Amino acid sequence: MINQSCEILYRWRSVPSEKNLNGTVARPTPVHVWNAIEQALKTGNNGVHAPLDENPEIDAAPPPKLVFIAALVANAWFLGIRSFAYSPGVESTPKRFAKAFKRWPFFIALWVLAFVLLPASWVSATAILWAAWITYDVRATLDAMDVQVEIKAASASSK
């Protein structure tokens, strides 16, 4: 947040990692950010940028890894992995998490129905291939999460 004098009133950064599910969760709460901005406006920065908020009040702790992976799979309609990337105008991550999890009972019911109506060998082979594909995609995604690094810019320091 910047005031009319181009002074930064609030700063925070997210370094994507396994701890914050690659930046999906653990963001400062709006109330925390607004209180920090109001405090900066009251006290005045006198030409100095606000310090980096290293320990903000966060919106939500990350869910267990297995729950997160199940949500990513459901978010991609069980065809792979799709993140809950932020976009303006899109529902919040917790709402999208809940919506994705509602797909699991239907997905399981379809597999049960397939086993009842189709030859078990076909359905079993398909289930094994699907599990192999999802396992590959999950591993690739988790490996990509492990190589995230913090980017530090020289211009990001306070005046």
Backbone as CSV, one residue per row, in Angstrom:
resi,resn,N_x,N_y,N_z,CA_x,CA_y,CA_z,C_x,C_y,C_z
1,MET,0.854,-1.175,0.000,0.000,0.000,0.000,0.892,1.227,0.000
2,ILE,0.583,2.200,-0.862,1.400,3.403,-1.021,0.535,4.637,-0.780
3,ASN,1.098,5.633,-0.093,0.357,6.876,0.119,0.630,7.850,-1.033
4,GLN,0.101,9.085,-0.925,0.241,10.067,-2.001,1.678,10.516,-2.199
5,SER,2.507,10.368,-1.172,3.920,10.742,-1.276,4.771,9.583,-1.779
6,CYS,4.138,8.535,-2.242,4.803,7.326,-2.744,5.611,6.601,-1.669
7,GLU,5.189,6.746,-0.412,5.806,5.997,0.664,5.037,4.691,0.822
8,ILE,5.756,3.611,1.013,5.115,2.320,1.204,4.625,2.243,2.638
9,LEU,3.311,2.040,2.799,2.695,2.003,4.127,2.664,0.601,4.725
10,TYR,2.650,-0.413,3.868,2.629,-1.795,4.362,3.342,-2.683,3.356
11,ARG,4.202,-3.566,3.875,4.911,-4.521,3.013,4.872,-5.903,3.643
12,TRP,4.655,-6.873,2.775,4.665,-8.278,3.159,5.015,-9.066,1.911
13,ARG,5.633,-10.202,2.077,5.914,-11.036,0.916,5.660,-12.496,1.259
14,SER,5.293,-13.218,0.240,5.085,-14.655,0.371,6.169,-15.348,-0.422
15,VAL,6.892,-16.230,0.228,7.871,-17.063,-0.455,7.218,-18.430,-0.610
16,PRO,6.840,-18.801,-1.833,6.173,-20.088,-2.019,7.012,-21.236,-1.470
17,SER,6.391,-22.047,-0.649,7.085,-23.182,-0.047,6.063,-24.238,0.331
18,GLU,6.574,-25.347,0.827,5.678,-26.406,1.283,4.881,-25.936,2.497
19,LYS,5.457,-25.046,3.304,4.785,-24.556,4.510,3.502,-23.789,4.193
20,ASN,3.489,-23.064,3.071,2.292,-22.292,2.717,1.616,-22.844,1.462
21,LEU,1.881,-24.119,1.196,1.292,-24.817,0.052,1.524,-24.050,-1.243
22,ASN,2.786,-23.703,-1.440,3.239,-23.002,-2.639,2.563,-21.646,-2.809
23,GLY,2.309,-20.978,-1.688,1.712,-19.647,-1.717,0.197,-19.636,-1.732
24,THR,-0.425,-20.799,-1.611,-1.887,-20.887,-1.658,-2.542,-20.341,-0.398
25,VAL,-1.918,-20.548,0.744,-2.494,-20.120,2.025,-1.458,-19.332,2.816
26,ALA,-1.835,-18.990,4.034,-0.968,-18.270,4.973,-0.657,-16.853,4.493
27,ARG,-1.710,-16.128,4.202,-1.579,-14.712,3.820,-2.065,-13.850,4.979
28,PRO,-1.587,-12.609,5.076,-2.065,-11.737,6.163,-3.566,-11.499,6.068
29,THR,-4.207,-11.410,7.221,-5.642,-11.135,7.220,-5.876,-9.688,6.804
30,PRO,-7.010,-9.421,6.163,-7.318,-8.035,5.783,-7.330,-7.091,6.984
31,VAL,-7.829,-7.562,8.129,-7.881,-6.718,9.331,-6.465,-6.347,9.778
32,HIS,-5.564,-7.323,9.759,-4.172,-7.071,10.159,-3.532,-6.025,9.236
33,VAL,-3.725,-6.198,7.932,-3.139,-5.266,6.960,-3.732,-3.873,7.143
34,TRP,-5.053,-3.805,7.280,-5.697,-2.498,7.426,-5.242,-1.792,8.702
35,ASN,-5.125,-2.532,9.800,-4.651,-1.925,11.050,-3.239,-1.384,10.898
36,ALA,-2.373,-2.116,10.200,-1.000,-1.652,9.978,-0.988,-0.389,9.114
37,ILE,-1.847,-0.339,8.108,-1.921,0.838,7.235,-2.458,2.037,8.011
38,GLU,-3.509,1.831,8.800,-4.047,2.929,9.611,-2.990,3.464,10.570
39,GLN,-2.232,2.574,11.191,-1.170,3.000,12.110,-0.108,3.818,11.379
40,ALA,0.261,3.370,10.185,1.257,4.100,9.396,0.731,5.477,8.982
41,LEU,-0.554,5.564,8.664,-1.139,6.856,8.283,-1.186,7.811,9.476
42,LYS,-1.483,7.274,10.659,-1.561,8.111,11.859,-0.191,8.645,12.264
43,THR,0.794,7.766,12.260,2.120,8.161,12.747,2.932,8.895,11.695
44,GLY,2.630,8.656,10.424,3.394,9.284,9.354,4.753,8.623,9.222
45,ASN,5.159,8.384,7.994,6.415,7.673,7.763,7.605,8.602,7.587
46,ASN,7.362,9.895,7.364,8.430,10.883,7.191,9.453,10.450,6.148
47,GLY,8.971,9.981,5.003,9.870,9.618,3.909,10.496,8.244,4.036
48,VAL,10.138,7.478,5.041,10.700,6.138,5.219,9.618,5.100,4.920
49,HIS,9.991,4.101,4.132,9.041,3.040,3.812,8.782,2.172,5.037
50,ALA,7.615,1.580,5.073,7.258,0.672,6.164,8.196,-0.534,6.145
51,PRO,8.527,-1.055,7.316,9.379,-2.250,7.342,8.598,-3.462,6.838
52,LEU,9.317,-4.457,6.386,8.700,-5.690,5.926,8.052,-6.400,7.100
53,ASP,6.778,-6.748,6.970,6.061,-7.470,8.024,6.455,-8.942,7.923
54,GLU,7.346,-9.374,8.808,7.877,-10.745,8.770,6.977,-11.756,9.471
55,ASN,6.087,-11.287,10.354,5.262,-12.206,11.127,3.820,-11.685,11.229
56,PRO,3.108,-11.640,10.098,1.734,-11.120,10.150,0.765,-12.146,10.719
57,GLU,-0.402,-11.656,11.111,-1.503,-12.547,11.487,-2.003,-13.159,10.185
58,ILE,-1.984,-14.489,10.088,-2.332,-15.131,8.823,-3.791,-15.584,8.785
59,ASP,-4.299,-15.720,7.564,-5.712,-16.072,7.361,-6.022,-17.513,7.734
60,ALA,-5.161,-18.438,7.403,-5.423,-19.844,7.713,-4.132,-20.642,7.636
61,ALA,-3.993,-21.572,8.543,-2.857,-22.484,8.488,-3.101,-23.486,7.361
62,PRO,-2.048,-24.013,6.774,-2.261,-24.963,5.686,-2.863,-26.272,6.175
63,PRO,-3.661,-26.920,5.333,-4.213,-28.232,5.707,-3.119,-29.289,5.611
64,PRO,-3.364,-30.482,6.119,-2.392,-31.561,5.951,-2.101,-31.792,4.460
65,LYS,-0.893,-32.248,4.159,-0.465,-32.405,2.771,-1.398,-33.321,1.970
66,LEU,-1.837,-34.430,2.556,-2.713,-35.356,1.843,-4.047,-34.697,1.476
67,VAL,-4.575,-33.888,2.384,-5.827,-33.162,2.113,-5.608,-32.157,0.987
68,PHE,-4.471,-31.480,1.021,-4.142,-30.510,-0.019,-4.045,-31.194,-1.383
69,ILE,-3.374,-32.343,-1.438,-3.230,-33.064,-2.702,-4.591,-33.529,-3.210
70,ALA,-5.428,-34.043,-2.313,-6.772,-34.470,-2.720,-7.566,-33.298,-3.290
71,ALA,-7.408,-32.130,-2.710,-8.108,-30.947,-3.223,-7.573,-30.542,-4.591
72,LEU,-6.259,-30.619,-4.797,-5.677,-30.279,-6.098,-6.177,-31.222,-7.192
73,VAL,-6.272,-32.509,-6.860,-6.760,-33.497,-7.834,-8.222,-33.210,-8.174
74,ALA,-9.034,-32.964,-7.163,-10.451,-32.672,-7.406,-10.622,-31.352,-8.144
75,ASN,-9.751,-30.392,-7.882,-9.832,-29.098,-8.553,-9.577,-29.226,-10.059
76,ALA,-8.856,-30.258,-10.460,-8.589,-30.510,-11.879,-9.571,-31.530,-12.452
77,TRP,-10.664,-31.752,-11.758,-11.687,-32.713,-12.181,-11.080,-34.108,-12.374
78,PHE,-10.106,-34.462,-11.523,-9.504,-35.794,-11.455,-8.714,-36.173,-12.701
79,LEU,-8.336,-35.187,-13.499,-7.548,-35.442,-14.711,-6.075,-35.093,-14.513
80,GLY,-5.725,-34.584,-13.359,-4.361,-34.171,-13.055,-4.369,-33.341,-11.794
81,ILE,-3.496,-32.358,-11.780,-3.377,-31.446,-10.637,-3.619,-30.035,-11.144
82,ARG,-4.445,-29.257,-10.430,-4.626,-27.845,-10.768,-4.606,-27.048,-9.480
83,SER,-3.773,-26.031,-9.469,-3.609,-25.225,-8.258,-4.810,-24.320,-8.031
84,PHE,-4.820,-23.726,-6.857,-5.846,-22.756,-6.483,-5.266,-21.352,-6.625
85,ALA,-4.669,-21.084,-7.763,-4.011,-19.795,-7.986,-5.014,-18.655,-7.847
86,TYR,-4.525,-17.557,-7.271,-5.377,-16.385,-7.084,-5.570,-15.658,-8.407
87,SER,-6.778,-15.231,-8.649,-7.107,-14.353,-9.768,-8.164,-13.383,-9.269
88,PRO,-8.089,-12.124,-9.699,-9.120,-11.168,-9.278,-10.505,-11.650,-9.691
89,GLY,-11.454,-11.538,-8.771,-12.823,-11.924,-9.047,-13.130,-13.391,-8.809
90,VAL,-12.118,-14.170,-8.448,-12.316,-15.595,-8.186,-12.613,-15.777,-6.695
91,GLU,-13.405,-16.807,-6.375,-13.729,-17.072,-4.968,-12.454,-17.305,-4.154
92,SER,-12.565,-17.152,-2.848,-11.423,-17.370,-1.961,-10.982,-18.835,-1.994
93,THR,-9.733,-19.071,-1.628,-9.195,-20.432,-1.627,-10.003,-21.380,-0.745
94,PRO,-10.384,-21.003,0.493,-11.177,-21.937,1.295,-12.509,-22.335,0.629
95,LYS,-13.150,-21.407,-0.050,-14.405,-21.729,-0.741,-14.153,-22.678,-1.903
96,ARG,-13.064,-22.436,-2.637,-12.748,-23.318,-3.760,-12.297,-24.693,-3.270
97,PHE,-11.603,-24.742,-2.126,-11.231,-26.018,-1.502,-12.493,-26.817,-1.210
98,ALA,-13.459,-26.177,-0.567,-14.708,-26.860,-0.201,-15.444,-27.353,-1.442
99,LYS,-15.492,-26.518,-2.465,-16.173,-26.896,-3.696,-15.482,-28.099,-4.349
100,ALA,-14.156,-28.114,-4.334,-13.411,-29.236,-4.913,-13.686,-30.524,-4.144
101,PHE,-13.723,-30.442,-2.814,-13.953,-31.644,-2.015,-15.340,-32.231,-2.221
102,LYS,-16.295,-31.421,-2.598,-17.645,-31.929,-2.860,-17.676,-32.832,-4.091
103,ARG,-16.632,-32.795,-4.909,-16.576,-33.637,-6.104,-16.171,-35.079,-5.786
104,TRP,-15.483,-35.292,-4.661,-14.977,-36.633,-4.340,-16.066,-37.694,-4.211
105,PRO,-17.176,-37.463,-3.510,-18.196,-38.521,-3.421,-18.738,-38.950,-4.787
106,PHE,-18.914,-37.996,-5.687,-19.401,-38.320,-7.027,-18.364,-39.135,-7.798
107,PHE,-17.102,-38.752,-7.660,-16.020,-39.466,-8.332,-15.947,-40.921,-7.854
108,ILE,-16.032,-41.109,-6.552,-15.993,-42.462,-5.981,-17.228,-43.253,-6.413
109,ALA,-18.381,-42.604,-6.415,-19.608,-43.280,-6.847,-19.516,-43.727,-8.301
110,LEU,-18.893,-42.934,-9.156,-18.721,-43.324,-10.553,-17.824,-44.557,-10.683
111,TRP,-16.779,-44.622,-9.860,-15.906,-45.807,-9.887,-16.666,-47.044,-9.415
112,VAL,-17.454,-46.903,-8.370,-18.246,-48.036,-7.871,-19.237,-48.487,-8.949
113,LEU,-19.896,-47.532,-9.575,-20.844,-47.841,-10.640,-20.133,-48.539,-11.804
114,ALA,-18.950,-48.090,-12.152,-18.184,-48.721,-13.230,-17.854,-50.174,-12.879
115,PHE,-17.468,-50.422,-11.631,-17.161,-51.796,-11.217,-18.405,-52.681,-11.253
116,VAL,-19.563,-52.109,-10.994,-20.810,-52.884,-11.003,-21.252,-53.180,-12.436
117,LEU,-21.158,-52.206,-13.326,-21.726,-52.325,-14.667,-20.763,-52.833,-15.741
118,LEU,-19.469,-52.654,-15.536,-18.493,-53.005,-16.566,-17.616,-54.163,-16.103
119,PRO,-16.918,-54.802,-17.044,-16.016,-55.884,-16.649,-14.952,-55.367,-15.667
120,ALA,-14.789,-56.111,-14.590,-13.873,-55.698,-13.525,-12.444,-55.523,-14.026
121,SER,-12.024,-56.340,-14.984,-10.640,-56.227,-15.490,-10.427,-54.892,-16.198
122,TRP,-11.411,-54.414,-16.958,-11.299,-53.124,-17.645,-11.233,-51.983,-16.639
123,VAL,-12.146,-52.031,-15.692,-12.214,-50.960,-14.698,-10.953,-50.966,-13.841
124,SER,-10.477,-52.151,-13.475,-9.255,-52.250,-12.665,-8.061,-51.685,-13.421
125,ALA,-7.938,-52.044,-14.687,-6.830,-51.528,-15.499,-6.909,-50.006,-15.619
126,THR,-8.099,-49.498,-15.832,-8.286,-48.043,-15.931,-7.943,-47.363,-14.609
127,ALA,-8.372,-47.958,-13.503,-8.078,-47.389,-12.184,-6.572,-47.377,-11.925
128,ILE,-5.877,-48.427,-12.316,-4.416,-48.485,-12.126,-3.727,-47.421,-12.980
129,LEU,-4.159,-47.287,-14.229,-3.574,-46.255,-15.098,-3.854,-44.850,-14.562
130,TRP,-5.080,-44.629,-14.086,-5.422,-43.320,-13.519,-4.546,-43.032,-12.291
131,ALA,-4.415,-44.011,-11.397,-3.604,-43.826,-10.188,-2.148,-43.556,-10.550
132,ALA,-1.632,-44.247,-11.566,-0.245,-44.013,-11.998,-0.078,-42.585,-12.528
133,TRP,-1.042,-42.136,-13.343,-0.972,-40.774,-13.895,-1.034,-39.724,-12.775
134,ILE,-1.968,-39.892,-11.853,-2.117,-38.929,-10.759,-0.865,-38.937,-9.884
135,THR,-0.314,-40.113,-9.607,0.915,-40.205,-8.808,2.057,-39.461,-9.493
136,TYR,2.193,-39.656,-10.805,3.228,-38.952,-11.564,3.028,-37.442,-11.471
137,ASP,1.799,-36.994,-11.679,1.506,-35.556,-11.660,1.723,-34.954,-10.266
138,VAL,1.323,-35.683,-9.226,1.529,-35.206,-7.855,3.019,-35.089,-7.559
139,ARG,3.778,-36.109,-7.919,5.237,-36.071,-7.670,5.891,-34.907,-8.401
140,ALA,5.508,-34.694,-9.648,6.066,-33.584,-10.422,5.728,-32.248,-9.771
141,THR,4.499,-32.112,-9.307,4.068,-30.871,-8.654,4.817,-30.649,-7.346
142,LEU,4.917,-31.684,-6.525,5.619,-31.549,-5.253,7.105,-31.288,-5.458
143,ASP,7.707,-31.907,-6.477,9.111,-31.633,-6.779,9.301,-30.180,-7.188
144,ALA,8.347,-29.632,-7.955,8.427,-28.224,-8.358,8.291,-27.307,-7.150
145,MET,7.471,-27.713,-6.170,7.308,-26.906,-4.959,8.597,-26.870,-4.149
146,ASP,9.376,-27.931,-4.215,10.600,-28.014,-3.426,11.711,-27.111,-3.936
147,VAL,11.620,-26.603,-5.163,12.708,-25.800,-5.713,12.407,-24.304,-5.706
148,GLN,11.374,-23.889,-5.008,11.052,-22.468,-4.925,12.131,-21.759,-4.104
149,VAL,12.541,-20.596,-4.559,13.536,-19.819,-3.837,13.020,-18.404,-3.633
150,GLU,13.508,-17.784,-2.594,13.136,-16.405,-2.307,13.956,-15.477,-3.187
151,ILE,13.277,-14.556,-3.838,13.958,-13.573,-4.687,14.077,-12.292,-3.882
152,LYS,15.290,-11.821,-3.719,15.530,-10.594,-2.971,16.028,-9.533,-3.935
153,ALA,15.353,-8.415,-3.927,15.745,-7.306,-4.787,16.431,-6.240,-3.956
154,ALA,17.431,-5.616,-4.522,18.169,-4.565,-3.817,17.257,-3.376,-3.533
155,SER,16.279,-3.117,-4.410,15.403,-1.969,-4.250,14.307,-2.210,-3.214
156,ALA,14.206,-3.409,-2.696,13.142,-3.722,-1.734,13.483,-3.264,-0.317
157,SER,14.690,-2.813,-0.094,15.062,-2.394,1.263,14.486,-1.013,1.580
158,SER,14.392,-0.709,2.855,13.865,0.592,3.286,14.831,1.700,2.934
159,LYS,14.266,2.887,2.775,15.105,4.063,2.505,15.969,4.384,3.694
